[in-house]
Amino acid sequence: MAMAFFKASTIPTFIFLLLSSNLIRISETQTPPAPVTSLSYTFYQTTCPQLESIIQQNLRTVFSSDIGQAAGLLRLHFHDCFVQGCDGSVLLDGSASGPSEKDAPPNLSLRAQAFVIIENLRRLVHNACGRTVSCSDITALAARDAVVLSGGPNYSIPLGRRDGLTFATRNATLANLPPPFANTTTILGSLSQKGFTPTDVVALSGGHTIGIAHCTSFTDRLYPTRDPTMDQTFFNNLRTTCPTTNSTNTTFMDIRSPNVFDNRYYVDLMNRQGLFTSDQDLYTDSRTRTIVTNFAVNQTLFYQNFVSAMIKMGQLSVLTGTQGEIRSNCSRRNSNDLFMLPDIENDQDGKLASY
């Protein structure tokens, strides 16, 4: 599988910007933090005070050998929350009742390693604290640390989620995850039903500042002819990377700083170098164009709104209290594991699953 990397300096930039916020007046203030209702910032203060340090220390090691896994963990949290809420249902394997969420088309490109990392984190946490922390909370913390350890903002997230007992159907998954060829109207309509504003939508889209994409996600913009909203040189380079409509190659989402969580994604959009239709149309559409521009010239503003939107997203249809369960294995319900001790899990060979 080939991966392309374009140096930003090799692609003509017709927008001279982005070193000073004085170029464009920032008219949008920080979005107020999303209110926290059923979750708590101190939920594990007594039962697992070392929780966050365990996760962050482990992920620091993972990312030191493969920073690309950060984007995989961030995307996993997105796909979990948008479908059926942040209940860890995307982690479940299929059963006799049908295929799992992870088998639905939008989730087939989720990194397989992300699921392994989450399960390894669960083992570490449960061995240290007993079965007190849910897979859905671990997934949320891993996504936050993916942002932090990639150079993005550090922020606290409320915890106390419980794991769901069921996974969504294929149709429900398709209905709740807008495809990469969706335009701004489709995305705003879909996410407004979940309580997100246009500013939230543009901020969450900034998660595409890290990670890779498969050619098949955007070749409709390359073939049979160039999407007119795409920069010509960017198009030429992508045609080299994706020589056919069914190419299995990949390329970076953000050509300027692909492994750093920053605001360069929005600079890409202003230069017509967004990869997906769903990305580039945020700048083309008048309803979101100013938001894109504001984030492009003010990274702090982007960070503030991204954090607020992530906290809001992390509370979608959460299970709390006695709802759901705390899984002893993130890929299956506890009822399917009759021999798991309730608190401490011992590996037979004393080793975690391989990364």
Residue frames as qw, qx, qy, qz and C-alpha x, y, z in Angstrom:
[[0.000, 0.890, 0.457, 0.000, 0.00, 0.00, 0.00],
 [0.450, 0.272, -0.002, 0.851, 1.51, 3.28, -1.05],
 [0.198, -0.839, -0.401, 0.312, 1.15, 6.51, 0.84],
 [0.414, 0.621, 0.115, 0.656, 1.73, 9.93, -0.61],
 [0.385, -0.704, -0.254, 0.540, 3.17, 12.88, 1.24],
 [0.388, 0.729, 0.212, 0.522, 3.13, 16.28, -0.38],
 [0.390, -0.267, -0.243, 0.847, 5.30, 19.06, 0.94],
 [0.138, 0.838, 0.433, -0.302, 3.21, 22.16, 1.25],
 [0.118, -0.686, 0.283, 0.659, 5.93, 24.19, -0.46],
 [0.239, -0.042, 0.795, 0.556, 5.50, 22.19, -3.65],
 [0.117, 0.632, 0.748, 0.168, 1.86, 23.20, -4.04],
 [0.107, 0.381, 0.103, 0.913, 1.08, 26.76, -5.10],
 [0.184, -0.570, -0.652, 0.465, -0.57, 28.73, -2.34],
 [0.126, 0.547, 0.346, 0.752, -2.73, 31.53, -3.60],
 [0.434, -0.845, -0.237, -0.203, -3.85, 32.63, -0.13],
 [0.418, 0.376, -0.471, 0.679, -1.14, 34.59, 1.63],
 [0.544, -0.644, -0.045, -0.535, -2.16, 34.29, 5.20],
 [0.860, -0.351, -0.352, -0.111, -2.28, 32.82, 8.46],
 [0.574, 0.074, -0.478, 0.661, 0.54, 34.15, 10.50],
 [0.009, -0.028, -0.356, 0.934, -1.48, 36.98, 11.97],
 [0.070, 0.581, 0.801, -0.124, -5.07, 37.17, 13.08],
 [0.048, 0.593, 0.085, -0.799, -5.02, 40.83, 12.10],
 [0.021, -0.057, 0.703, 0.709, -5.51, 39.82, 8.47],
 [0.397, -0.401, -0.650, -0.510, -9.10, 38.83, 9.12],
 [0.341, -0.387, 0.366, -0.774, -11.21, 40.09, 11.97],
 [0.226, -0.125, -0.957, 0.130, -12.22, 37.30, 14.29],
 [0.428, -0.307, -0.115, -0.842, -15.93, 37.84, 14.70],
 [0.817, -0.293, -0.432, -0.247, -16.71, 34.58, 16.50],
 [0.290, -0.639, 0.564, -0.434, -15.96, 34.22, 20.18],
 [0.082, 0.186, -0.970, 0.135, -15.24, 31.02, 22.03],
 [0.640, -0.318, -0.536, -0.449, -18.17, 28.64, 22.24],
 [0.507, -0.542, 0.434, -0.511, -19.20, 28.27, 25.90],
 [0.011, 0.239, -0.968, 0.077, -18.15, 24.89, 27.34],
 [0.583, -0.237, -0.628, -0.457, -20.79, 22.23, 26.91],
 [0.556, -0.481, 0.360, -0.574, -22.71, 21.70, 30.16],
 [0.298, 0.158, -0.937, 0.089, -22.04, 18.42, 31.94],
 [0.683, -0.322, -0.076, -0.651, -25.13, 16.64, 33.19],
 [0.946, -0.258, -0.027, -0.192, -24.91, 12.95, 34.05],
 [0.824, 0.218, -0.288, 0.436, -21.11, 12.63, 33.88],
 [0.479, -0.871, 0.034, 0.104, -18.48, 13.93, 36.30],
 [0.411, 0.771, -0.426, 0.233, -14.93, 15.28, 36.08],
 [0.178, -0.542, 0.728, -0.379, -14.06, 13.47, 39.33],
 [0.887, -0.061, -0.178, -0.421, -15.86, 10.19, 38.70],
 [0.912, 0.050, -0.362, 0.186, -12.83, 7.92, 39.26],
 [0.010, -0.780, 0.401, -0.480, -11.11, 10.08, 41.86],
 [0.605, -0.466, 0.542, -0.351, -11.55, 7.39, 44.51],
 [0.939, 0.078, 0.310, -0.129, -11.98, 4.14, 42.55],
 [0.829, 0.228, 0.224, 0.459, -9.16, 4.63, 40.03],
 [0.120, -0.927, 0.033, 0.355, -7.15, 7.79, 40.68],
 [0.367, -0.468, 0.592, 0.543, -4.29, 6.63, 38.43],
 [0.668, 0.512, 0.540, -0.024, -6.60, 6.04, 35.45],
 [0.427, 0.900, -0.006, -0.086, -5.54, 8.96, 33.27],
 [0.142, -0.766, 0.607, 0.160, -1.82, 8.53, 33.91],
 [0.652, -0.049, 0.749, 0.103, -2.02, 4.82, 33.00],
 [0.639, 0.647, 0.415, 0.032, -3.67, 5.61, 29.68],
 [0.256, 0.949, -0.164, -0.081, -1.50, 8.56, 28.76],
 [0.349, -0.640, 0.664, 0.169, 1.78, 6.85, 29.65],
 [0.676, 0.112, 0.714, 0.143, 0.86, 3.81, 27.58],
 [0.553, 0.776, 0.303, 0.035, -0.26, 5.88, 24.60],
 [0.027, -0.906, 0.364, 0.215, 2.92, 7.94, 24.76],
 [0.474, -0.338, 0.775, 0.244, 4.81, 4.69, 24.14],
 [0.620, 0.462, 0.630, 0.071, 2.44, 3.62, 21.36],
 [0.367, 0.920, 0.122, -0.068, 2.66, 6.96, 19.54],
 [0.250, -0.774, 0.490, 0.314, 6.45, 7.14, 19.87],
 [0.428, -0.136, 0.820, 0.354, 6.64, 4.17, 17.52],
 [0.130, 0.390, 0.739, 0.533, 3.58, 5.01, 15.37],
 [0.100, 0.248, 0.255, -0.929, 2.02, 8.46, 15.68],
 [0.342, -0.074, -0.596, -0.722, -0.51, 7.43, 13.04],
 [0.313, -0.353, -0.876, 0.101, -2.39, 5.48, 15.71],
 [0.010, 0.282, 0.394, -0.875, -3.47, 8.79, 17.28],
 [0.397, 0.120, -0.301, -0.859, -5.81, 9.55, 14.40],
 [0.458, -0.124, -0.847, -0.241, -7.20, 6.03, 14.57],
 [0.243, -0.337, -0.764, 0.494, -8.15, 6.41, 18.22],
 [0.159, 0.269, 0.139, -0.940, -9.70, 9.83, 17.68],
 [0.450, 0.055, -0.541, -0.708, -11.80, 8.54, 14.80],
 [0.359, -0.199, -0.910, 0.055, -12.89, 5.50, 16.84],
 [0.031, -0.361, -0.586, 0.725, -14.39, 7.80, 19.49],
 [0.321, 0.231, -0.190, -0.899, -16.20, 9.84, 16.82],
 [0.484, -0.003, -0.734, -0.476, -17.72, 6.73, 15.25],
 [0.252, -0.262, -0.870, 0.333, -18.75, 5.37, 18.64],
 [0.054, 0.362, 0.439, -0.821, -20.52, 8.55, 19.78],
 [0.332, 0.209, -0.290, -0.873, -22.32, 9.45, 16.56],
 [0.601, -0.074, -0.686, -0.404, -23.99, 6.03, 16.37],
 [0.709, -0.439, -0.548, -0.060, -26.15, 5.07, 19.35],
 [0.399, -0.884, 0.127, -0.208, -24.20, 7.37, 21.67],
 [0.220, 0.644, -0.681, 0.270, -20.85, 7.03, 23.47],
 [0.842, -0.316, 0.251, -0.358, -21.47, 3.52, 24.78],
 [0.279, -0.484, 0.815, 0.152, -18.56, 1.54, 23.34],
 [0.822, 0.303, 0.402, -0.265, -20.91, -0.27, 20.97],
 [0.578, 0.724, -0.343, -0.153, -18.50, 0.17, 18.05],
 [0.087, -0.582, 0.801, -0.108, -16.06, -2.06, 19.95],
 [0.746, -0.031, 0.580, -0.326, -18.39, -5.06, 20.08],
 [0.050, -0.163, 0.888, 0.427, -17.87, -8.05, 17.82],
 [0.599, -0.033, -0.391, -0.698, -20.80, -9.41, 15.85],
 [0.400, -0.093, 0.825, -0.389, -23.02, -12.17, 17.20],
 [0.208, 0.282, 0.919, 0.178, -25.70, -14.59, 16.12],
 [0.204, 0.749, 0.481, -0.407, -28.09, -11.64, 16.04],
 [0.524, 0.829, 0.155, 0.118, -26.19, -10.06, 13.18],
 [0.648, 0.332, -0.120, 0.675, -23.04, -8.23, 12.09],
 [0.419, -0.588, -0.319, 0.614, -21.53, -5.64, 14.42],
 [0.125, 0.955, 0.062, -0.262, -21.23, -1.89, 13.98],
 [0.295, -0.644, 0.539, 0.456, -17.57, -2.34, 13.07],
 [0.467, 0.129, 0.795, 0.366, -18.71, -4.45, 10.09],
 [0.351, 0.833, 0.388, -0.181, -20.87, -1.64, 8.68],
 [0.650, 0.575, 0.146, 0.475, -19.38, 0.12, 5.61],
 [0.013, 0.931, -0.130, 0.341, -18.45, 3.42, 7.35],
 [0.597, -0.700, 0.380, -0.092, -16.46, 1.52, 9.97],
 [0.965, 0.167, 0.073, 0.186, -14.55, -0.86, 7.72],
 [0.534, 0.631, -0.207, 0.522, -11.76, 1.68, 7.37],
 [0.511, -0.805, 0.217, -0.209, -11.33, 2.12, 11.14],
 [0.286, 0.592, -0.737, 0.157, -7.84, 1.07, 12.10],
 [0.854, -0.200, -0.476, -0.062, -7.81, -2.50, 13.36],
 [0.525, 0.126, -0.530, 0.653, -4.99, -1.53, 15.69],
 [0.253, -0.423, 0.167, -0.854, -7.20, 1.02, 17.43],
 [0.833, -0.337, -0.210, -0.384, -9.39, -1.80, 18.76],
 [0.817, 0.002, -0.446, 0.364, -6.30, -3.66, 19.98],
 [0.233, 0.339, -0.359, 0.838, -4.98, -0.56, 21.74],
 [0.524, -0.443, 0.033, -0.726, -8.29, 0.04, 23.53],
 [0.917, -0.248, -0.288, -0.121, -8.41, -3.55, 24.76],
 [0.676, 0.137, -0.430, 0.583, -4.81, -3.35, 25.95],
 [0.064, -0.424, 0.255, -0.867, -5.61, -0.15, 27.83],
 [0.746, -0.409, -0.134, -0.508, -8.59, -1.86, 29.44],
 [0.884, -0.103, -0.405, 0.210, -6.38, -4.69, 30.66],
 [0.408, 0.264, -0.387, 0.783, -3.89, -2.27, 32.16],
 [0.313, -0.418, 0.122, -0.844, -6.60, -0.24, 33.86],
 [0.839, -0.332, -0.204, -0.380, -8.56, -3.21, 35.18],
 [0.798, 0.005, -0.465, 0.383, -5.43, -4.89, 36.49],
 [0.245, 0.252, -0.363, 0.863, -4.63, -1.71, 38.41],
 [0.303, -0.138, 0.248, -0.910, -8.12, -0.74, 39.60],
 [0.348, 0.268, 0.862, -0.253, -10.40, -3.70, 39.15],
 [0.143, 0.427, 0.711, 0.540, -13.36, -3.68, 36.79],
 [0.070, -0.667, -0.435, 0.600, -14.39, -0.13, 37.58],
 [0.085, 0.558, -0.251, -0.786, -13.71, 1.74, 34.32],
 [0.740, 0.491, 0.410, -0.208, -15.83, 1.27, 31.21],
 [0.611, 0.133, 0.505, 0.595, -14.52, 0.68, 27.70],
 [0.221, 0.837, 0.374, 0.333, -16.46, 3.74, 26.56],
 [0.309, -0.939, 0.081, 0.130, -14.64, 5.95, 29.08],
 [0.655, -0.346, 0.452, 0.497, -11.30, 4.44, 28.06],
 [0.512, 0.488, 0.502, 0.499, -12.12, 5.18, 24.42],
 [0.010, 0.967, 0.199, 0.160, -12.98, 8.79, 25.28],
 [0.479, -0.795, 0.251, 0.275, -9.77, 9.27, 27.24],
 [0.684, -0.043, 0.507, 0.522, -7.70, 7.68, 24.49],
 [0.374, 0.737, 0.392, 0.404, -9.21, 10.10, 21.96],
 [0.204, -0.979, 0.002, 0.008, -8.39, 13.06, 24.21],
 [0.590, -0.589, 0.411, 0.368, -4.81, 11.87, 24.65],
 [0.663, 0.348, 0.473, 0.464, -4.50, 11.30, 20.90],
 [0.174, 0.926, 0.172, 0.288, -5.14, 15.03, 20.51],
 [0.425, -0.881, 0.194, 0.076, -2.84, 16.07, 23.36],
 [0.700, -0.369, 0.486, 0.371, 0.09, 13.84, 22.37],
 [0.596, 0.480, 0.429, 0.480, -0.16, 15.01, 18.76],
 [0.314, 0.060, 0.000, 0.947, 0.44, 18.59, 19.84],
 [0.226, -0.606, -0.466, -0.604, -3.16, 19.67, 20.38],
 [0.313, -0.583, 0.229, -0.714, -4.90, 21.22, 23.38],
 [0.283, -0.050, -0.891, 0.352, -4.92, 19.54, 26.78],
 [0.474, -0.306, -0.018, -0.826, -8.33, 19.42, 28.40],
 [0.262, -0.034, 0.870, -0.415, -10.35, 17.52, 30.98],
 [0.477, -0.133, -0.608, -0.620, -13.31, 15.37, 30.02],
 [0.631, -0.261, 0.394, -0.616, -16.21, 14.23, 32.19],
 [0.286, 0.181, -0.937, -0.090, -16.41, 10.50, 32.87],
 [0.447, 0.028, 0.681, -0.580, -18.82, 7.90, 34.18],
 [0.651, 0.254, -0.405, -0.590, -20.07, 6.30, 30.95],
 [0.692, -0.110, 0.694, -0.163, -21.28, 2.71, 31.02],
 [0.017, -0.230, 0.819, 0.525, -20.90, 0.21, 28.20],
 [0.676, 0.153, -0.099, -0.714, -23.86, -0.62, 26.00],
 [0.632, -0.068, 0.757, -0.149, -25.34, -4.09, 25.73],
 [0.701, 0.524, 0.481, 0.053, -26.18, -3.91, 22.03],
 [0.292, -0.267, 0.398, 0.827, -24.66, -2.62, 18.83],
 [0.439, 0.547, 0.060, -0.710, -26.38, -0.60, 16.14],
 [0.783, 0.386, 0.484, 0.058, -27.62, -2.08, 12.89],
 [0.509, 0.096, 0.428, 0.740, -25.96, -1.48, 9.56],
 [0.098, 0.730, 0.463, 0.492, -28.72, 0.93, 8.54],
 [0.390, -0.897, -0.177, 0.106, -28.47, 2.91, 11.78],
 [0.610, -0.417, 0.233, 0.633, -24.71, 3.17, 11.37],
 [0.387, 0.336, 0.483, 0.710, -25.05, 4.38, 7.78],
 [0.075, -0.841, -0.438, -0.308, -27.70, 6.91, 8.79],
 [0.455, -0.876, -0.080, 0.141, -25.59, 8.46, 11.54],
 [0.552, -0.451, 0.350, 0.608, -22.16, 8.71, 9.89],
 [0.483, 0.820, 0.001, -0.308, -22.18, 11.15, 6.94],
 [0.879, 0.171, 0.232, 0.381, -19.97, 9.83, 4.11],
 [0.436, -0.401, 0.193, 0.782, -16.88, 11.70, 2.84],
 [0.173, 0.275, 0.558, 0.764, -18.79, 12.72, -0.29],
 [0.112, -0.779, -0.605, 0.121, -21.50, 14.48, 1.76],
 [0.218, 0.575, 0.058, 0.786, -21.85, 18.22, 1.30],
 [0.057, 0.131, -0.487, 0.862, -22.22, 20.83, 4.03],
 [0.590, -0.208, -0.110, -0.773, -26.02, 20.83, 3.86],
 [0.825, -0.123, -0.537, -0.125, -26.10, 17.10, 4.58],
 [0.534, 0.038, -0.611, 0.583, -23.58, 17.32, 7.42],
 [0.134, -0.191, 0.299, -0.925, -25.17, 20.33, 9.11],
 [0.699, -0.209, -0.241, -0.640, -28.58, 18.69, 8.87],
 [0.794, -0.083, -0.598, 0.074, -27.35, 15.40, 10.30],
 [0.467, 0.002, -0.561, 0.683, -25.41, 16.88, 13.20],
 [0.261, -0.315, 0.102, -0.907, -27.97, 19.53, 14.07],
 [0.773, -0.313, -0.395, -0.386, -30.26, 16.67, 15.05],
 [0.765, -0.194, -0.478, 0.385, -27.66, 15.76, 17.68],
 [0.367, -0.880, -0.210, 0.215, -27.48, 19.32, 18.98],
 [0.596, -0.218, 0.206, 0.745, -24.41, 20.56, 17.12],
 [0.203, 0.879, 0.072, -0.426, -24.12, 24.09, 15.74],
 [0.709, 0.683, -0.080, 0.157, -22.32, 24.95, 12.48],
 [0.014, -0.818, 0.525, -0.234, -19.35, 26.09, 14.59],
 [0.727, -0.334, 0.583, -0.144, -19.30, 22.71, 16.34],
 [0.898, 0.371, 0.235, 0.017, -19.39, 20.92, 13.00],
 [0.494, 0.795, -0.275, 0.220, -16.48, 22.89, 11.56],
 [0.283, -0.718, 0.584, -0.253, -14.49, 22.46, 14.77],
 [0.833, -0.148, 0.523, -0.104, -15.03, 18.69, 14.90],
 [0.816, 0.573, 0.027, 0.070, -14.05, 18.45, 11.22],
 [0.088, 0.863, -0.478, 0.139, -10.67, 19.80, 12.33],
 [0.788, -0.342, 0.512, -0.028, -9.95, 16.30, 13.60],
 [0.857, 0.465, 0.157, 0.155, -8.92, 15.67, 9.99],
 [0.082, 0.916, -0.390, 0.047, -5.74, 17.60, 10.70],
 [0.254, -0.466, 0.848, 0.007, -4.20, 14.21, 11.55],
 [0.730, 0.147, 0.641, -0.184, -4.58, 10.84, 9.88],
 [0.072, -0.207, 0.754, 0.620, -4.74, 9.27, 6.46],
 [0.683, 0.368, 0.249, -0.580, -7.47, 8.56, 3.92],
 [0.580, 0.079, 0.758, 0.288, -7.94, 5.83, 1.35],
 [0.019, -0.120, 0.501, 0.857, -8.12, 6.84, -2.28],
 [0.111, -0.418, -0.839, -0.330, -11.56, 5.33, -2.66],
 [0.144, -0.652, -0.554, 0.498, -12.87, 7.96, -0.21],
 [0.065, 0.761, 0.025, -0.645, -12.23, 10.81, -2.63],
 [0.349, -0.057, 0.693, 0.628, -11.61, 9.46, -6.14],
 [0.255, 0.734, 0.623, 0.083, -15.02, 10.80, -7.16],
 [0.040, -0.932, -0.001, 0.361, -13.27, 14.20, -7.01],
 [0.287, -0.531, 0.612, 0.510, -10.50, 12.97, -9.36],
 [0.088, 0.014, 0.872, 0.482, -12.34, 10.89, -11.95],
 [0.769, 0.398, 0.296, 0.404, -13.45, 11.25, -14.61],
 [0.332, 0.671, -0.018, 0.662, -12.42, 14.90, -14.28],
 [0.314, 0.033, -0.494, 0.810, -11.14, 17.25, -11.60],
 [0.198, -0.780, -0.562, 0.190, -13.57, 18.60, -9.07],
 [0.289, 0.731, 0.096, 0.611, -13.53, 22.33, -9.92],
 [0.435, -0.872, 0.058, -0.218, -13.20, 23.23, -6.23],
 [0.870, -0.337, 0.148, 0.328, -9.87, 21.39, -6.04],
 [0.083, -0.837, 0.393, 0.373, -6.52, 23.11, -6.59],
 [0.777, 0.545, -0.268, -0.164, -4.94, 21.99, -9.88],
 [0.285, 0.567, -0.742, 0.214, -1.54, 21.01, -8.49],
 [0.489, -0.216, 0.697, -0.477, -3.13, 19.22, -5.56],
 [0.862, 0.310, 0.141, -0.377, -5.28, 17.35, -8.09],
 [0.623, 0.593, -0.510, -0.031, -2.23, 16.38, -10.18],
 [0.008, -0.461, 0.819, -0.343, -0.46, 14.97, -7.13],
 [0.646, -0.031, 0.585, -0.489, -3.51, 13.04, -6.01],
 [0.846, 0.423, -0.115, -0.304, -3.96, 11.53, -9.46],
 [0.411, 0.546, -0.717, 0.132, -0.40, 10.22, -9.15],
 [0.257, -0.267, 0.794, -0.482, -1.14, 8.74, -5.75],
 [0.602, 0.271, 0.654, -0.370, -4.50, 7.32, -6.86],
 [0.018, 0.288, -0.658, -0.695, -3.95, 6.26, -10.49],
 [0.280, -0.258, -0.817, -0.434, -7.26, 4.38, -10.68],
 [0.508, -0.467, -0.074, -0.720, -10.69, 4.72, -9.11],
 [0.904, -0.362, -0.175, -0.146, -10.19, 1.53, -7.09],
 [0.445, 0.519, -0.556, 0.474, -6.65, 2.23, -5.92],
 [0.748, -0.517, -0.400, 0.112, -5.83, 0.90, -2.44],
 [0.477, 0.243, -0.270, 0.800, -3.29, 3.64, -1.76],
 [0.338, -0.812, -0.424, 0.216, -3.58, 6.23, 0.98],
 [0.346, 0.503, -0.072, 0.789, -2.54, 9.82, 1.53],
 [0.225, -0.234, -0.541, 0.775, -2.43, 12.25, 4.43],
 [0.014, 0.801, 0.598, -0.018, -5.54, 14.24, 5.29],
 [0.093, -0.977, 0.013, 0.191, -3.53, 17.40, 6.00],
 [0.800, 0.457, -0.053, 0.385, -0.65, 17.99, 3.59],
 [0.104, 0.840, -0.262, 0.464, 0.99, 20.72, 5.68],
 [0.135, -0.468, 0.736, -0.470, 1.44, 19.04, 9.07],
 [0.691, -0.080, -0.594, -0.403, -0.04, 15.54, 8.81],
 [0.656, -0.210, -0.680, 0.252, 0.99, 14.29, 12.24],
 [0.162, -0.047, -0.415, 0.894, 0.45, 17.47, 14.26],
 [0.060, -0.715, -0.697, 0.011, -2.88, 18.47, 15.72],
 [0.169, -0.324, -0.032, 0.930, -3.06, 22.11, 14.65],
 [0.415, 0.661, 0.337, -0.527, -5.17, 24.46, 12.51],
 [0.065, -0.397, 0.631, 0.664, -3.39, 23.78, 9.21],
 [0.287, 0.374, 0.873, 0.121, -6.34, 21.71, 8.02],
 [0.210, 0.839, 0.399, -0.304, -8.28, 24.95, 7.63],
 [0.041, -0.681, 0.418, 0.600, -5.39, 26.50, 5.72],
 [0.268, 0.011, 0.883, 0.384, -5.67, 23.54, 3.35],
 [0.273, 0.653, 0.703, -0.068, -9.35, 24.28, 2.81],
 [0.100, 0.869, 0.051, -0.482, -8.67, 27.96, 2.04],
 [0.021, -0.568, 0.637, 0.520, -6.17, 26.84, -0.56],
 [0.816, 0.278, -0.157, -0.481, -8.63, 24.34, -2.10],
 [0.382, 0.395, -0.832, 0.079, -6.58, 21.41, -0.81],
 [0.634, -0.185, 0.535, -0.527, -9.21, 19.66, 1.28],
 [0.076, -0.181, 0.954, 0.226, -9.30, 15.94, 0.59],
 [0.148, 0.427, 0.891, -0.043, -12.97, 15.02, 0.99],
 [0.086, -0.571, -0.456, -0.677, -16.00, 16.79, -0.43],
 [0.517, -0.737, -0.435, 0.010, -17.19, 17.04, 3.18],
 [0.547, -0.420, -0.071, 0.721, -13.99, 18.94, 4.00],
 [0.270, 0.071, 0.310, 0.909, -13.69, 21.31, 1.07],
 [0.138, -0.631, -0.578, -0.498, -17.37, 22.19, 0.99],
 [0.429, -0.691, -0.409, 0.414, -17.03, 23.75, 4.44],
 [0.269, -0.404, 0.131, 0.865, -15.08, 26.55, 2.77],
 [0.041, 0.237, 0.644, 0.727, -17.21, 26.63, -0.37],
 [0.251, -0.679, -0.674, -0.150, -20.48, 26.97, 1.56],
 [0.021, 0.618, -0.071, 0.783, -21.22, 30.52, 2.73],
 [0.691, -0.636, -0.154, -0.308, -22.71, 29.27, 6.00],
 [0.866, -0.434, 0.036, 0.245, -19.39, 27.83, 7.21],
 [0.645, 0.561, -0.063, 0.514, -16.79, 29.72, 5.17],
 [0.089, -0.823, 0.241, -0.506, -16.21, 32.42, 7.79],
 [0.813, -0.524, 0.224, -0.118, -15.83, 29.84, 10.54],
 [0.915, 0.166, 0.061, 0.362, -13.17, 28.03, 8.49],
 [0.387, 0.708, -0.120, 0.578, -11.34, 31.30, 7.89],
 [0.416, -0.791, 0.217, -0.392, -11.48, 32.27, 11.56],
 [0.911, -0.343, 0.217, 0.067, -10.03, 28.93, 12.64],
 [0.810, 0.402, 0.015, 0.427, -7.34, 29.16, 9.96],
 [0.256, 0.699, -0.200, 0.637, -6.02, 32.46, 11.28],
 [0.362, -0.581, 0.429, -0.590, -6.52, 31.77, 14.98],
 [0.536, 0.078, -0.839, 0.049, -5.42, 28.38, 16.29],
 [0.035, 0.001, 0.707, -0.707, -6.46, 29.24, 19.84],
 [0.578, 0.126, 0.070, -0.803, -10.01, 29.90, 18.67],
 [0.704, 0.153, -0.622, -0.308, -10.03, 26.54, 16.90],
 [0.334, 0.090, -0.858, 0.380, -8.74, 24.75, 19.99],
 [0.268, 0.024, 0.508, -0.818, -11.36, 26.37, 22.24],
 [0.699, 0.170, -0.066, -0.691, -14.23, 25.40, 19.98],
 [0.617, 0.204, -0.751, -0.114, -12.86, 21.93, 19.29],
 [0.122, 0.067, -0.836, 0.530, -12.64, 21.17, 23.01],
 [0.456, 0.112, 0.350, -0.811, -16.18, 22.44, 23.60],
 [0.736, 0.229, -0.337, -0.541, -17.54, 20.36, 20.72],
 [0.484, 0.200, -0.847, 0.094, -15.67, 17.24, 21.88],
 [0.106, -0.001, 0.749, -0.654, -17.09, 17.53, 25.39],
 [0.620, 0.204, 0.104, -0.750, -20.54, 17.94, 23.88],
 [0.688, 0.270, -0.588, -0.328, -20.02, 14.96, 21.57],
 [0.284, 0.208, -0.885, 0.306, -18.70, 12.83, 24.43],
 [0.300, 0.078, 0.653, -0.691, -22.05, 13.14, 26.22],
 [0.557, 0.101, -0.431, -0.703, -24.25, 11.90, 23.37],
 [0.863, -0.146, -0.264, -0.404, -26.79, 9.37, 24.70],
 [0.205, 0.416, -0.817, 0.343, -24.45, 8.12, 27.43],
 [0.767, -0.386, -0.495, -0.137, -25.42, 5.29, 29.75],
 [0.032, 0.515, -0.551, 0.656, -24.83, 5.96, 33.45],
 [0.618, -0.334, 0.393, -0.593, -25.65, 4.60, 36.90],
 [0.626, -0.085, 0.766, -0.118, -27.00, 1.07, 36.60],
 [0.733, 0.602, -0.004, -0.317, -27.55, 1.27, 32.84],
 [0.643, 0.601, -0.474, 0.027, -25.43, -1.00, 30.66],
 [0.924, -0.334, -0.026, 0.185, -22.37, -2.60, 32.22],
 [0.105, -0.825, 0.530, 0.166, -18.62, -2.35, 32.72],
 [0.916, 0.321, -0.223, -0.093, -17.28, -4.85, 30.19],
 [0.698, -0.532, 0.441, 0.188, -14.52, -7.24, 31.18],
 [0.502, -0.006, 0.599, 0.624, -13.56, -7.43, 27.51],
 [0.182, 0.476, -0.016, -0.860, -14.29, -4.48, 25.25],
 [0.257, 0.173, -0.700, -0.644, -15.28, -6.64, 22.28],
 [0.443, -0.285, -0.808, -0.263, -18.05, -8.62, 23.97],
 [0.553, -0.587, -0.019, -0.591, -20.80, -8.37, 26.57],
 [0.227, -0.453, 0.764, -0.400, -20.10, -9.81, 30.01],
 [0.832, 0.027, 0.348, -0.431, -22.87, -12.38, 29.59],
 [0.848, 0.462, -0.253, -0.063, -20.75, -13.96, 26.88],
 [0.404, 0.498, -0.653, 0.404, -17.81, -14.42, 29.25],
 [0.777, -0.515, -0.247, -0.264, -18.86, -16.72, 32.09],
 [0.868, -0.216, -0.234, 0.382, -15.43, -17.33, 33.49],
 [0.310, 0.578, -0.163, 0.737, -14.13, -13.77, 33.88],
 [0.404, -0.397, -0.566, 0.599, -13.41, -12.71, 37.45],
 [0.016, 0.897, 0.438, 0.059, -15.40, -9.60, 38.36],
 [0.223, -0.948, 0.062, 0.216, -12.50, -7.39, 39.38],
 [0.221, -0.699, 0.587, 0.343, -9.03, -8.54, 38.38],
 [0.888, 0.445, -0.025, -0.113, -8.08, -10.03, 35.05],
 [0.497, -0.577, 0.581, 0.287, -4.91, -12.08, 34.83],
 [0.603, 0.590, -0.429, -0.322, -3.32, -12.70, 31.47],
 [0.993, -0.087, 0.076, 0.013, -2.45, -16.36, 31.04],
 [0.805, 0.261, -0.059, 0.530, 0.91, -15.52, 29.58],
 [0.444, -0.644, -0.155, 0.603, 1.36, -12.26, 31.51],
 [0.270, -0.113, 0.366, 0.883, 1.59, -10.25, 28.32],
 [0.404, 0.585, 0.231, -0.665, -0.64, -7.74, 26.59],
 [0.740, 0.525, 0.407, 0.100, -1.82, -8.28, 23.06],
 [0.540, -0.093, 0.308, 0.778, 0.72, -7.23, 20.49],
 [0.217, 0.731, 0.063, -0.644, 0.44, -3.82, 18.93]]
